[in-house]
């Protein structure tokens, strides 16, 4: 059981420092909770903090069920059940809506949607991963960038997702890899909602030191 996102970030950063030589690294945190974790990692490792955003794509009549995900510039991850829903009326509208929302959130958090990731070691951070649709699409997006290596750092990740994600990253750092996984929050003592204002404040605090 993890105390909170702050403590999880500190534990992860220690784990990374023990086995990884950090060169030209950038922490890309997934809002909102991932930014709290990522802030602690970037601070400890002495590298830059930024955000990466993707939105889950859900059928119009099942808003809680993610069949895929999309990034701000249109990279799409199609989950195992994508074909079952992709022919639904208004599904294309859902895709476009989520793409626009991802771009809007990026601009809100960082001012624009432009990245320069050439030659960087990317540490992709979230506060927990269940099925991983958001992470899968961000990794697919990162494949298009000219990065040096891609590392995933996450406090808790479902074991079956951990096995699958190993194919797409150079390294995964995790504190807990449970086989029984119902929600990210079940592994934290404190798991309060993180607001947009908190995310922006952490990003600004990092910039100003």
PADRENVO-230010 format. One record per residue: x, y, z of N, C-alpha, C in turn; residue number from 1. Coordinates in steps of 0.02 Angstrom, whole numbers, padded with zeros to 5 digits. Layout:
<rs>
(r (X; Y; Z); (X; Y; Z); (X; Y; Z); NUM)
...
</rs>
This chain:
<rs>
(r (00043; -00060; 00000); (00000; 00000; 00000); (00044; 00062; 00000); 1)
(r (00032; 00107; -00047); (00070; 00169; -00053); (00037; 00224; -00012); 2)
(r (00077; 00267; 00019); (00049; 00320; 00060); (00011; 00370; 00017); 3)
(r (00045; 00400; -00032); (00014; 00449; -00077); (00059; 00457; -00138); 4)
(r (00039; 00500; -00184); (00077; 00508; -00246); (00146; 00538; -00234); 5)
(r (00151; 00583; -00185); (00215; 00614; -00170); (00266; 00562; -00148); 6)
(r (00246; 00522; -00100); (00290; 00469; -00074); (00307; 00419; -00129); 7)
(r (00258; 00403; -00171); (00270; 00356; -00227); (00322; 00384; -00275); 8)
(r (00317; 00448; -00290); (00366; 00480; -00334); (00436; 00478; -00305); 9)
(r (00441; 00489; -00241); (00507; 00488; -00208); (00537; 00418; -00208); 10)
(r (00495; 00368; -00196); (00520; 00299; -00197); (00542; 00278; -00268); 11)
(r (00503; 00299; -00317); (00521; 00282; -00387); (00586; 00316; -00407); 12)
(r (00594; 00379; -00388); (00655; 00416; -00407); (00716; 00383; -00377); 13)
(r (00710; 00358; -00315); (00766; 00324; -00283); (00783; 00260; -00321); 14)
(r (00731; 00225; -00341); (00741; 00162; -00378); (00775; 00175; -00445); 15)
(r (00756; 00229; -00478); (00787; 00246; -00542); (00860; 00266; -00532); 16)
(r (00874; 00306; -00481); (00942; 00329; -00468); (00990; 00272; -00453); 17)
(r (00964; 00219; -00424); (01006; 00162; -00405); (01030; 00121; -00465); 18)
(r (00996; 00128; -00521); (01013; 00084; -00577); (01019; 00118; -00645); 19)
(r (01009; 00184; -00647); (01008; 00218; -00712); (01051; 00281; -00710); 20)
(r (01094; 00287; -00759); (01134; 00348; -00766); (01093; 00397; -00808); 21)
(r (01075; 00454; -00777); (01031; 00501; -00809); (01070; 00549; -00854); 22)
(r (01056; 00548; -00918); (01086; 00595; -00965); (01033; 00623; -01011); 23)
(r (01029; 00689; -01014); (00982; 00722; -01059); (00911; 00694; -01051); 24)
(r (00889; 00689; -00989); (00825; 00658; -00974); (00769; 00709; -00968); 25)
(r (00709; 00687; -00985); (00649; 00728; -00980); (00594; 00685; -00950); 26)
(r (00563; 00710; -00896); (00505; 00675; -00868); (00442; 00700; -00903); 27)
(r (00407; 00654; -00935); (00342; 00670; -00966); (00289; 00639; -00922); 28)
(r (00252; 00681; -00886); (00202; 00657; -00839); (00133; 00660; -00870); 29)
(r (00091; 00612; -00853); (00023; 00608; -00880); (-00024; 00639; -00828); 30)
(r (-00057; 00694; -00846); (-00104; 00726; -00799); (-00165; 00682; -00787); 31)
(r (-00196; 00689; -00727); (-00173; 00740; -00681); (-00127; 00710; -00628); 32)
(r (-00146; 00651; -00600); (-00108; 00622; -00545); (-00036; 00608; -00561); 33)
(r (-00022; 00591; -00623); (00047; 00576; -00643); (00094; 00635; -00636); 34)
(r (00067; 00695; -00637); (00109; 00755; -00630); (00135; 00761; -00559); 35)
(r (00096; 00741; -00510); (00119; 00743; -00440); (00177; 00695; -00431); 36)
(r (00170; 00634; -00460); (00223; 00585; -00457); (00284; 00609; -00497); 37)
(r (00271; 00634; -00557); (00325; 00656; -00601); (00364; 00715; -00573); 38)
(r (00330; 00759; -00538); (00363; 00817; -00507); (00418; 00794; -00459); 39)
(r (00402; 00745; -00418); (00450; 00719; -00370); (00509; 00685; -00405); 40)
(r (00495; 00648; -00458); (00548; 00614; -00495); (00594; 00664; -00529); 41)
(r (00565; 00713; -00564); (00605; 00762; -00599); (00648; 00802; -00550); 42)
(r (00619; 00819; -00492); (00655; 00858; -00442); (00716; 00818; -00416); 43)
(r (00705; 00755; -00401); (00758; 00713; -00374); (00812; 00698; -00425); 44)
(r (00791; 00687; -00487); (00838; 00670; -00540); (00872; 00731; -00570); 45)
(r (00845; 00790; -00555); (00874; 00852; -00582); (00863; 00860; -00656); 46)
(r (00806; 00839; -00680); (00791; 00846; -00751); (00726; 00886; -00761); 47)
(r (00710; 00898; -00823); (00652; 00940; -00840); (00587; 00901; -00833); 48)
(r (00535; 00938; -00813); (00467; 00909; -00809); (00422; 00938; -00862); 49)
(r (00386; 00895; -00897); (00337; 00917; -00946); (00278; 00869; -00942); 50)
(r (00227; 00882; -00981); (00168; 00839; -00982); (00157; 00809; -01051); 51)
(r (00126; 00751; -01052); (00103; 00719; -01114); (00031; 00699; -01103); 52)
(r (-00011; 00713; -01152); (-00083; 00701; -01142); (-00112; 00659; -01198); 53)
(r (-00153; 00611; -01178); (-00193; 00573; -01225); (-00262; 00565; -01194); 54)
(r (-00311; 00557; -01235); (-00380; 00548; -01210); (-00405; 00479; -01231); 55)
(r (-00439; 00447; -01184); (-00469; 00382; -01199); (-00528; 00391; -01246); 56)
(r (-00533; 00345; -01294); (-00589; 00345; -01341); (-00641; 00295; -01315); 57)
(r (-00702; 00318; -01305); (-00755; 00276; -01278); (-00815; 00276; -01324); 58)
(r (-00852; 00222; -01327); (-00914; 00221; -01366); (-00963; 00272; -01337); 59)
(r (-01003; 00305; -01380); (-01050; 00356; -01356); (-01097; 00332; -01301); 60)
(r (-01116; 00268; -01304); (-01164; 00242; -01254); (-01129; 00207; -01195); 61)
(r (-01061; 00207; -01196); (-01023; 00177; -01140); (-00964; 00222; -01122); 62)
(r (-00978; 00280; -01092); (-00926; 00330; -01080); (-00871; 00309; -01032); 63)
(r (-00880; 00254; -00996); (-00828; 00232; -00949); (-00784; 00176; -00978); 64)
(r (-00801; 00153; -01039); (-00766; 00096; -01067); (-00719; 00118; -01123); 65)
(r (-00654; 00116; -01110); (-00605; 00139; -01159); (-00590; 00083; -01209); 66)
(r (-00601; 00096; -01273); (-00584; 00048; -01325); (-00520; 00067; -01360); 67)
(r (-00494; 00126; -01344); (-00432; 00151; -01374); (-00415; 00218; -01344); 68)
(r (-00367; 00252; -01376); (-00346; 00318; -01352); (-00315; 00356; -01410); 69)
(r (-00311; 00423; -01402); (-00285; 00466; -01455); (-00244; 00523; -01425); 70)
(r (-00192; 00544; -01461); (-00151; 00600; -01439); (-00174; 00664; -01473); 71)
(r (-00142; 00719; -01454); (-00160; 00785; -01479); (-00152; 00792; -01554); 72)
(r (-00105; 00752; -01584); (-00093; 00759; -01656); (-00122; 00702; -01697); 73)
(r (-00161; 00659; -01663); (-00198; 00609; -01700); (-00172; 00538; -01699); 74)
(r (-00119; 00524; -01662); (-00096; 00455; -01655); (-00150; 00416; -01617); 75)
(r (-00168; 00358; -01643); (-00222; 00318; -01613); (-00196; 00249; -01592); 76)
(r (-00218; 00229; -01532); (-00207; 00161; -01509); (-00275; 00126; -01511); 77)
(r (-00277; 00070; -01546); (-00338; 00031; -01551); (-00334; -00029; -01504); 78)
(r (-00376; -00029; -01453); (-00376; -00084; -01405); (-00405; -00147; -01434); 79)
(r (-00405; -00202; -01396); (-00428; -00267; -01420); (-00499; -00267; -01446); 80)
(r (-00542; -00223; -01421); (-00613; -00224; -01441); (-00631; -00166; -01487); 81)
(r (-00581; -00135; -01516); (-00592; -00076; -01559); (-00641; -00091; -01616); 82)
(r (-00631; -00146; -01651); (-00672; -00162; -01709); (-00746; -00172; -01691); 83)
(r (-00758; -00193; -01630); (-00827; -00203; -01608); (-00867; -00138; -01605); 84)
(r (-00830; -00082; -01597); (-00864; -00018; -01586); (-00851; 00033; -01641); 85)
(r (-00800; 00022; -01683); (-00779; 00073; -01730); (-00831; 00089; -01784); 86)
(r (-00880; 00046; -01793); (-00932; 00059; -01844); (-00994; 00091; -01814); 87)
(r (-00993; 00105; -01750); (-01051; 00136; -01717); (-01061; 00207; -01743); 88)
(r (-01124; 00226; -01750); (-01140; 00294; -01771); (-01109; 00344; -01723); 89)
(r (-01079; 00396; -01751); (-01047; 00450; -01712); (-00981; 00431; -01681); 90)
(r (-00954; 00371; -01698); (-00890; 00352; -01669); (-00833; 00397; -01695); 91)
(r (-00837; 00416; -01759); (-00785; 00461; -01786); (-00788; 00529; -01752); 92)
(r (-00849; 00550; -01734); (-00856; 00613; -01698); (-00822; 00609; -01629); 93)
(r (-00829; 00551; -01598); (-00797; 00539; -01533); (-00720; 00545; -01540); 94)
(r (-00693; 00516; -01592); (-00621; 00519; -01604); (-00597; 00591; -01612); 95)
(r (-00632; 00629; -01654); (-00613; 00698; -01666); (-00620; 00741; -01603); 96)
(r (-00674; 00728; -01567); (-00686; 00764; -01504); (-00629; 00753; -01455); 97)
(r (-00607; 00691; -01447); (-00555; 00676; -01399); (-00487; 00703; -01421); 98)
(r (-00475; 00703; -01486); (-00413; 00732; -01512); (-00410; 00807; -01495); 99)
(r (-00465; 00842; -01508); (-00468; 00914; -01494); (-00461; 00928; -01419); 100)
(r (-00490; 00884; -01379); (-00487; 00893; -01307); (-00415; 00884; -01281); 101)
(r (-00380; 00835; -01310); (-00310; 00824; -01290); (-00268; 00885; -01307); 102)
(r (-00279; 00913; -01366); (-00241; 00972; -01387); (-00258; 01032; -01343); 103)
(r (-00321; 01040; -01327); (-00342; 01096; -01285); (-00309; 01092; -01216); 104)
(r (-00308; 01032; -01188); (-00278; 01023; -01122); (-00203; 01036; -01124); 105)
(r (-00171; 01016; -01177); (-00099; 01028; -01184); (-00085; 01103; -01184); 106)
(r (-00123; 01140; -01223); (-00113; 01212; -01227); (-00127; 01244; -01159); 107)
(r (-00177; 01219; -01124); (-00194; 01246; -01058); (-00137; 01235; -01009); 108)
(r (-00106; 01177; -01011); (-00053; 01161; -00964); (00015; 01190; -00982); 109)
(r (00032; 01190; -01047); (00101; 01208; -01065); (00107; 01264; -01117); 110)
(r (00050; 01290; -01140); (00053; 01348; -01186); (00049; 01330; -01259); 111)
(r (00074; 01272; -01279); (00070; 01249; -01349); (00075; 01173; -01351); 112)
(r (00073; 01146; -01411); (00076; 01074; -01419); (00138; 01052; -01457); 113)
(r (00190; 01093; -01453); (00253; 01078; -01489); (00304; 01046; -01442); 114)
(r (00336; 00994; -01466); (00387; 00959; -01426); (00452; 00955; -01466); 115)
(r (00508; 00953; -01429); (00573; 00940; -01459); (00606; 00886; -01416); 116)
(r (00601; 00823; -01439); (00622; 00766; -01398); (00683; 00730; -01427); 117)
(r (00713; 00758; -01478); (00770; 00726; -01512); (00826; 00710; -01462); 118)
(r (00847; 00647; -01462); (00905; 00627; -01422); (00893; 00623; -01347); 119)
(r (00833; 00633; -01324); (00819; 00634; -01253); (00801; 00565; -01225); 120)
(r (00818; 00554; -01163); (00793; 00497; -01126); (00727; 00517; -01095); 121)
(r (00673; 00485; -01117); (00606; 00502; -01093); (00586; 00457; -01036); 122)
(r (00566; 00488; -00980); (00538; 00450; -00924); (00464; 00466; -00921); 123)
(r (00424; 00420; -00946); (00351; 00429; -00948); (00322; 00407; -00881); 124)
(r (00283; 00451; -00850); (00260; 00439; -00781); (00184; 00446; -00775); 125)
(r (00154; 00399; -00740); (00084; 00404; -00720); (00078; 00381; -00647); 126)
(r (00020; 00392; -00616); (00012; 00371; -00546); (-00012; 00300; -00539); 127)
(r (-00028; 00267; -00595); (-00049; 00198; -00595); (-00076; 00178; -00663); 128)
(r (-00068; 00114; -00681); (-00090; 00091; -00746); (-00129; 00026; -00738); 129)
(r (-00191; 00027; -00764); (-00233; -00033; -00764); (-00227; -00066; -00832); 130)
(r (-00269; -00047; -00879); (-00265; -00076; -00947); (-00214; -00040; -00990); 131)
(r (-00201; 00024; -00977); (-00146; 00058; -01010); (-00160; 00090; -01077); 132)
(r (-00222; 00102; -01095); (-00237; 00131; -01161); (-00201; 00198; -01171); 133)
(r (-00201; 00240; -01120); (-00169; 00305; -01126); (-00093; 00298; -01135); 134)
(r (-00064; 00253; -01097); (00009; 00242; -01102); (00027; 00212; -01169); 135)
(r (-00012; 00164; -01193); (00002; 00132; -01257); (00004; 00184; -01314); 136)
(r (-00045; 00230; -01314); (-00046; 00278; -01369); (00010; 00329; -01363); 137)
(r (00028; 00347; -01302); (00084; 00394; -01293); (00150; 00361; -01314); 138)
(r (00158; 00297; -01301); (00218; 00262; -01324); (00220; 00258; -01400); 139)
(r (00162; 00248; -01429); (00158; 00247; -01502); (00177; 00315; -01531); 140)
(r (00154; 00369; -01498); (00173; 00437; -01518); (00248; 00448; -01509); 141)
(r (00276; 00424; -01454); (00347; 00433; -01440); (00391; 00396; -01490); 142)
(r (00365; 00342; -01518); (00402; 00305; -01569); (00417; 00349; -01630); 143)
(r (00375; 00399; -01642); (00384; 00443; -01699); (00437; 00497; -01685); 144)
(r (00453; 00507; -01622); (00503; 00557; -01603); (00572; 00524; -01606); 145)
(r (00623; 00565; -01609); (00691; 00538; -01613); (00723; 00535; -01544); 146)
(r (00691; 00498; -01499); (00715; 00494; -01431); (00775; 00445; -01426); 147)
(r (00812; 00451; -01372); (00868; 00406; -01359); (00843; 00341; -01329); 148)
(r (00803; 00346; -01277); (00772; 00287; -01247); (00709; 00308; -01210); 149)
(r (00666; 00259; -01198); (00602; 00272; -01166); (00595; 00228; -01104); 150)
(r (00584; 00261; -01048); (00578; 00227; -00984); (00508; 00241; -00957); 151)
(r (00476; 00191; -00930); (00411; 00200; -00898); (00420; 00194; -00823); 152)
(r (00395; 00245; -00786); (00399; 00244; -00713); (00329; 00253; -00685); 153)
(r (00307; 00204; -00646); (00238; 00205; -00621); (00236; 00169; -00553); 154)
(r (00202; 00199; -00504); (00200; 00167; -00438); (00168; 00097; -00439); 155)
(r (00113; 00090; -00475); (00077; 00026; -00476); (00051; 00012; -00546); 156)
(r (00059; -00050; -00567); (00038; -00069; -00635); (00013; -00142; -00633); 157)
(r (-00043; -00154; -00665); (-00071; -00222; -00669); (-00021; -00268; -00702); 158)
(r (-00014; -00328; -00676); (00038; -00374; -00700); (00032; -00390; -00774); 159)
(r (-00030; -00401; -00800); (-00037; -00418; -00870); (-00018; -00358; -00915); 160)
(r (-00031; -00298; -00892); (-00012; -00238; -00930); (00063; -00228; -00928); 161)
(r (00093; -00242; -00871); (00166; -00239; -00863); (00200; -00284; -00914); 162)
(r (00177; -00345; -00920); (00207; -00392; -00968); (00201; -00366; -01039); 163)
(r (00143; -00338; -01056); (00132; -00313; -01124); (00175; -00252; -01139); 164)
(r (00180; -00207; -01091); (00216; -00144; -01102); (00291; -00153; -01108); 165)
(r (00317; -00207; -01081); (00389; -00219; -01085); (00415; -00222; -01157); 166)
(r (00370; -00238; -01203); (00390; -00243; -01273); (00403; -00175; -01304); 167)
(r (00377; -00122; -01272); (00377; -00056; -01304); (00422; -00005; -01271); 168)
(r (00455; -00024; -01216); (00498; 00024; -01180); (00566; -00009; -01166); 169)
(r (00614; 00033; -01150); (00681; 00006; -01133); (00683; -00019; -01062); 170)
(r (00643; 00011; -01018); (00643; -00008; -00948); (00577; 00013; -00915); 171)
(r (00554; -00027; -00867); (00496; -00009; -00827); (00517; -00009; -00754); 172)
(r (00503; 00046; -00720); (00513; 00050; -00647); (00444; 00052; -00615); 173)
(r (00431; 00005; -00570); (00367; 00002; -00536); (00378; -00019; -00464); 174)
(r (00334; 00005; -00420); (00338; -00013; -00349); (00296; -00074; -00333); 175)
(r (00238; -00079; -00367); (00194; -00136; -00356); (00167; -00160; -00424); 176)
(r (00165; -00227; -00432); (00141; -00257; -00495); (00090; -00312; -00476); 177)
(r (00031; -00292; -00455); (-00019; -00340; -00431); (-00053; -00380; -00487); 178)
(r (-00073; -00440; -00471); (-00111; -00481; -00519); (-00185; -00463; -00514); 179)
(r (-00208; -00445; -00455); (-00278; -00424; -00446); (-00280; -00347; -00444); 180)
(r (-00315; -00318; -00492); (-00313; -00246; -00501); (-00383; -00222; -00519); 181)
(r (-00413; -00183; -00475); (-00481; -00158; -00488); (-00480; -00083; -00504); 182)
(r (-00438; -00045; -00468); (-00431; 00026; -00481); (-00364; 00050; -00452); 183)
(r (-00338; 00103; -00481); (-00274; 00130; -00457); (-00279; 00151; -00383); 184)
(r (-00336; 00181; -00366); (-00345; 00208; -00299); (-00341; 00156; -00243); 185)
(r (-00354; 00093; -00258); (-00353; 00042; -00206); (-00283; 00030; -00178); 186)
(r (-00232; 00055; -00212); (-00163; 00043; -00191); (-00133; 00103; -00154); 187)
(r (-00174; 00155; -00143); (-00152; 00215; -00107); (-00193; 00226; -00045); 188)
(r (-00160; 00246; 00010); (-00196; 00267; 00070); (-00231; 00334; 00057); 189)
(r (-00195; 00379; 00023); (-00223; 00444; 00005); (-00224; 00450; -00071); 190)
(r (-00283; 00461; -00099); (-00289; 00463; -00172); (-00340; 00516; -00191); 191)
(r (-00328; 00578; -00170); (-00373; 00633; -00185); (-00370; 00651; -00259); 192)
(r (-00424; 00680; -00284); (-00424; 00705; -00352); (-00374; 00763; -00359); 193)
(r (-00340; 00766; -00415); (-00293; 00820; -00429); (-00326; 00867; -00479); 194)
(r (-00327; 00931; -00464); (-00360; 00979; -00508); (-00314; 01005; -00562); 195)
(r (-00343; 01036; -00613); (-00304; 01068; -00666); (-00259; 01122; -00636); 196)
(r (-00285; 01160; -00589); (-00246; 01213; -00557); (-00185; 01185; -00521); 197)
(r (-00192; 01127; -00490); (-00135; 01096; -00456); (-00082; 01075; -00506); 198)
(r (-00104; 01047; -00562); (-00057; 01027; -00615); (-00018; 01088; -00640); 199)
(r (-00053; 01141; -00655); (-00021; 01202; -00681); (00027; 01231; -00629); 200)
(r (00006; 01230; -00566); (00049; 01256; -00513); (00113; 01216; -00506); 201)
(r (00109; 01150; -00512); (00169; 01109; -00507); (00216; 01121; -00566); 202)
(r (00188; 01129; -00625); (00229; 01143; -00683); (00264; 01211; -00676); 203)
(r (00227; 01260; -00653); (00255; 01327; -00643); (00307; 01327; -00587); 204)
(r (00293; 01291; -00534); (00340; 01287; -00478); (00405; 01256; -00500); 205)
(r (00401; 01207; -00544); (00461; 01174; -00568); (00502; 01223; -00611); 206)
(r (00468; 01261; -00652); (00503; 01309; -00695); (00539; 01362; -00655); 207)
(r (00506; 01383; -00601); (00534; 01438; -00561); (00580; 01414; -00506); 208)
(r (00582; 01346; -00497); (00625; 01318; -00445); (00595; 01323; -00377); 209)
</rs>
